[in-house]
Amino acid sequence: MLGTLPLAEAKKKLERKGYLSIDVDPTLDFVEEINRLKKEKNAIILAHYYVDSDIQDIADFIGDSLQLAQEAERTDADMIVFAGVHFMAETAKMLNPKKKVVLPDLKAGCSLADSCPPHLFKKFKEKHPDHVVVSYINCTAELKTLTDICCTSSNAIHVINSVPEDQGIIFAPDKNLGAYLQKKSGRENMILWNGACMVHEIFSAEKITKAMVRHPDAELIAHPECEAHILEKAHFIGSTSGLLRYTHESDVQKFIVATESGIIHQMELKSPNKEFIPAPPNNTCACNDCPHMKRNNMEKLYLCMEYELPEIILEDWVIEKGVACIDRMMEISAKAGL
């Protein structure tokens, strides 16, 4: 029994709702129970930098999209528990079709992935039949079946440079990352899909400028998913892991961080004597959070591991056709030493 629900009914509710929302014993030690389940089920917890700090602290591996994909590919665990968003768990399943992959909340989606519906992109692609499709990993499994090479913000420039200069490229779904890559690579023959991440488009240039005036000793660091007018102000632009590495290695003691605020937990752990200021958004919040990443919490993580649900299920044709672009990305990353 779980709460007042028989096990069979509890599992049905898990599958139907994406996670089981019931009263859990308030005296339950989630850390102890999750660690127990990891051992009993030979499970690995992979967590993105943007989830809550308590999940980061209990995870077996924390990383950005590239690092998580690499870890998912090489794990020998029987069950992969992905504390992140849906497309990340799909990627893990595509790389491990015979392993069980579970996600604490199926409703943990991605605004960027949602901005590029596969059926519309397919029509867009048909208008440019001679172009190579490079898709940011922040997209659905079905979109990956329409993609030639996948990329992350860590390896995107290497992926773009792997395509012959005279070859046209369709870049999807992030127009901001695409524009940044176009400028950095000098490629004029890139066509950008009009998609964006709601988190990285909400930063206020005016408020950031005021923050830089208030903190003249701080550097602005930004993720390339941010809009161009934010990137133009940045002292450093990099992937999530790149930003973390830069703040740790830099002699600068104060940073204004223009990306999802979850990364600040790791920045503070690696550089406890430095100050990290979340870049202010246009809304009235004090920081910039991804509502999808924040759907992950310790209770859902525990329930997910206990009942091994909700499970990521993909059709065979999606895995077989979609994994090719991820494999190609991994090859390019390995050659680049990433």
C-alpha positions in Angstrom: 0.0 0.0 0.0 1.1 3.6 -0.7 -0.9 6.0 1.3 -4.5 4.8 1.0 -4.0 3.4 -2.6 -3.4 -0.2 -3.5 -0.1 -0.6 -5.4 -1.8 -1.3 -8.8 -3.9 1.8 -8.6 -1.0 3.9 -7.5 1.0 2.8 -10.5 -1.9 3.6 -12.8 -2.1 7.1 -11.3 1.7 7.5 -11.8 1.4 6.6 -15.4 -1.6 8.8 -16.0 -0.5 11.9 -14.2 3.3 11.8 -14.8 3.9 11.5 -11.1 2.0 10.4 -8.0 0.7 13.3 -5.9 -0.3 11.8 -2.6 0.6 12.3 1.1 3.9 10.7 1.9 5.0 10.0 5.5 6.4 13.4 6.7 9.0 11.6 8.8 10.5 9.8 5.7 14.2 10.6 5.2 14.3 11.1 1.4 18.1 11.1 1.3 18.3 7.8 3.1 15.5 6.2 1.1 16.8 7.3 -2.2 20.3 6.1 -1.4 18.8 2.7 -0.4 16.9 2.5 -3.7 20.0 3.3 -5.7 21.8 0.3 -4.2 18.8 -2.1 -4.3 18.0 -1.3 -7.9 21.4 -0.6 -9.3 20.1 2.8 -10.3 22.0 5.9 -11.3 20.7 9.4 -10.8 21.6 11.9 -13.5 20.8 15.5 -12.7 21.0 18.7 -14.7 22.6 21.8 -13.2 19.2 23.6 -13.3 17.3 21.3 -10.8 17.0 22.1 -7.1 20.2 21.9 -5.1 19.0 19.1 -2.8 18.6 16.8 -5.9 22.0 18.0 -7.2 23.5 17.0 -3.9 22.2 13.4 -4.0 22.8 12.8 -7.7 25.5 10.4 -8.9 26.4 12.8 -11.7 25.6 16.4 -12.4 26.2 18.0 -15.8 25.0 19.9 -18.8 23.3 18.3 -21.8 26.5 17.0 -23.4 28.0 15.6 -20.2 24.7 13.9 -19.2 24.4 12.3 -22.6 28.0 11.0 -22.4 27.3 9.7 -18.9 24.1 8.0 -20.0 25.9 6.3 -22.8 28.6 4.7 -20.6 26.6 3.8 -17.5 26.3 0.1 -16.5 23.3 0.9 -14.2 20.1 -1.1 -14.7 17.9 1.9 -14.3 18.6 5.5 -15.3 16.8 8.1 -13.2 16.9 11.4 -15.0 16.3 14.5 -12.8 15.9 17.0 -15.6 13.4 17.5 -18.4 11.7 15.2 -20.9 14.0 15.5 -23.9 17.0 14.7 -21.7 15.4 11.4 -20.5 14.5 10.7 -24.2 18.1 11.1 -25.2 19.2 8.7 -22.4 16.6 6.1 -23.6 17.8 6.5 -27.2 21.3 5.8 -26.1 20.2 2.9 -23.9 17.2 1.3 -25.5 17.4 -1.8 -23.4 17.7 0.0 -20.0 14.8 1.4 -18.0 14.8 5.2 -18.0 12.5 7.0 -15.6 11.7 10.7 -15.0 10.3 12.1 -11.8 7.7 14.2 -13.6 6.6 13.6 -17.2 5.2 17.2 -17.3 8.8 18.5 -17.0 9.0 19.6 -20.6 10.9 22.3 -22.4 9.7 25.5 -24.0 12.4 25.4 -26.5 11.6 21.8 -27.6 7.9 22.8 -27.7 8.7 25.7 -30.1 9.6 23.3 -32.9 6.8 20.8 -33.6 8.2 18.0 -35.8 5.3 18.0 -38.3 5.9 21.7 -39.0 9.6 21.3 -39.1 9.3 18.5 -41.6 7.6 20.8 -44.0 10.2 23.5 -43.4 13.0 21.0 -44.1 11.3 19.9 -47.4 11.7 23.5 -48.6 15.5 23.2 -48.2 16.3 19.6 -49.4 20.0 20.3 -49.9 20.7 21.6 -46.4 22.2 19.6 -43.5 20.0 19.7 -40.4 21.8 20.5 -37.2 19.5 20.4 -34.2 20.2 21.5 -30.7 19.8 18.6 -28.3 17.0 20.6 -26.6 14.4 19.1 -28.9 12.0 16.1 -29.0 13.1 12.6 -30.0 10.9 12.8 -33.1 12.7 16.0 -34.2 16.0 14.1 -33.9 14.7 11.6 -36.5 14.6 14.6 -38.9 18.2 15.7 -37.9 21.5 14.9 -39.4 23.7 16.0 -36.5 22.7 16.9 -33.0 24.7 19.4 -30.9 24.8 21.0 -27.4 26.0 24.4 -26.5 29.3 22.8 -25.4 30.1 21.3 -28.8 27.9 23.4 -31.2 30.7 25.3 -32.9 32.6 22.0 -33.5 29.5 20.5 -35.0 29.0 23.5 -37.3 32.6 23.5 -38.4 32.4 19.8 -39.2 30.0 20.6 -42.0 31.7 21.7 -45.3 31.7 25.5 -45.7 29.8 25.4 -49.0 27.1 23.2 -47.5 23.9 24.9 -46.4 22.7 24.3 -42.8 19.3 24.4 -41.2 19.8 25.1 -37.5 16.9 24.3 -35.1 15.2 25.0 -32.8 17.0 27.9 -31.0 17.3 31.1 -33.1 19.5 32.8 -30.5 22.1 30.0 -30.3 21.9 29.7 -34.1 22.6 33.4 -34.5 25.5 33.2 -32.1 27.0 30.3 -34.0 26.4 32.0 -37.3 28.3 35.0 -36.1 31.1 33.0 -34.4 31.6 30.6 -37.4 31.1 33.2 -40.2 28.7 30.9 -41.9 26.3 32.8 -44.1 24.5 29.8 -45.4 22.6 29.0 -42.2 18.9 29.1 -42.0 17.5 29.4 -38.5 14.2 27.9 -37.1 12.3 30.6 -35.1 12.4 28.9 -31.7 13.7 30.1 -28.3 14.0 29.2 -24.6 11.5 31.1 -22.4 14.1 31.2 -19.6 16.9 32.8 -21.6 14.6 35.3 -23.4 13.3 36.9 -20.2 16.4 38.7 -19.1 16.2 42.5 -19.0 19.0 44.4 -20.7 18.0 47.5 -18.7 18.1 45.8 -15.3 21.3 44.0 -16.2 22.9 47.3 -17.2 21.9 48.8 -13.8 23.3 45.7 -12.0 26.6 46.2 -13.8 26.6 49.8 -12.7 25.9 48.8 -9.1 28.6 46.1 -9.3 31.4 47.6 -11.4 33.8 44.8 -10.2 31.5 42.1 -11.5 31.7 40.3 -14.9 28.5 39.5 -16.8 28.6 35.8 -18.0 25.9 34.5 -20.3 24.6 31.3 -22.0 24.4 31.6 -25.8 20.7 30.9 -25.7 20.3 34.5 -24.5 19.3 37.2 -26.9 22.0 39.0 -28.9 21.6 42.3 -26.9 22.4 40.4 -23.7 25.4 38.5 -25.3 26.8 41.8 -26.6 27.2 43.0 -23.0 28.7 39.8 -21.7 32.4 39.4 -20.7 32.2 35.7 -21.3 29.7 33.5 -23.2 29.6 29.7 -22.7 27.6 26.6 -22.1 26.4 25.7 -18.7 29.5 23.7 -17.9 31.6 26.4 -19.6 30.2 29.1 -17.3 30.9 26.9 -14.3 34.5 26.2 -15.3 35.1 29.9 -16.2 33.9 31.2 -12.8 36.1 28.6 -11.0 39.3 29.4 -13.0 38.9 33.2 -13.2 40.5 35.6 -10.8 37.4 37.7 -10.9 35.5 37.6 -7.6 32.0 38.6 -8.6 29.7 37.5 -11.5 26.3 38.4 -12.8 25.0 35.1 -14.2 22.7 35.2 -17.2 21.4 31.7 -17.3 19.0 29.5 -15.2 19.8 30.2 -11.6 20.2 26.5 -10.6 23.8 26.6 -11.8 24.7 29.0 -9.0 24.6 26.2 -6.5 27.5 24.5 -8.2 29.3 27.8 -8.7 29.1 28.5 -5.0 30.3 25.0 -4.1 33.3 25.3 -6.4 34.1 28.9 -5.5 32.7 29.5 -2.0 34.6 32.9 -1.6 33.1 34.4 -4.8 29.8 36.2 -5.3 27.2 35.2 -7.8 24.3 37.4 -8.8 21.4 36.1 -10.8 20.9 38.3 -13.8 17.5 40.1 -13.4 14.6 39.2 -15.7 11.8 41.4 -17.0 9.4 40.0 -14.5 9.2 40.8 -10.7 11.0 37.6 -9.6 14.4 37.9 -7.9 15.9 35.3 -10.2 15.4 33.4 -13.4 14.1 29.8 -12.9 13.0 27.1 -15.4 9.5 26.0 -14.2 10.0 22.6 -15.9 13.3 21.9 -14.2 11.8 22.9 -10.9 9.0 20.3 -11.2 11.6 17.8 -10.0 11.7 17.5 -6.2 12.8 14.9 -3.6 9.4 13.5 -3.1 8.9 12.8 -6.8 12.4 11.5 -7.1 11.7 9.0 -4.3 8.4 7.9 -5.7 9.8 7.6 -9.2 12.6 5.2 -7.9 10.3 3.2 -5.6 7.8 2.4 -8.4 10.1 2.8 -11.4 7.5 5.1 -13.0 6.9 7.1 -15.0 9.0 5.3 -17.6 10.2 6.8 -20.9 8.9 4.7 -23.7 9.9 5.4 -27.3 8.9 3.5 -30.5 11.6 1.4 -32.0 11.7 3.5 -35.3 12.2 6.7 -33.3 15.2 5.2 -31.5 16.7 3.6 -34.6 16.4 6.7 -36.7 16.9 9.4 -34.1 20.0 8.0 -32.4 22.1 8.5 -35.5 22.3 12.2 -35.1 23.4 11.8 -31.4 26.0 9.2 -32.4 27.4 11.7 -34.9 27.5 14.4 -32.3 29.4 12.1 -29.9 32.0 11.3 -32.6 32.6 15.0 -33.3 32.9 15.7 -29.5 35.4 12.9 -29.1 37.5 14.2 -31.9 37.4 17.7 -30.4 38.4 16.3 -27.0 35.2 17.3 -25.3 
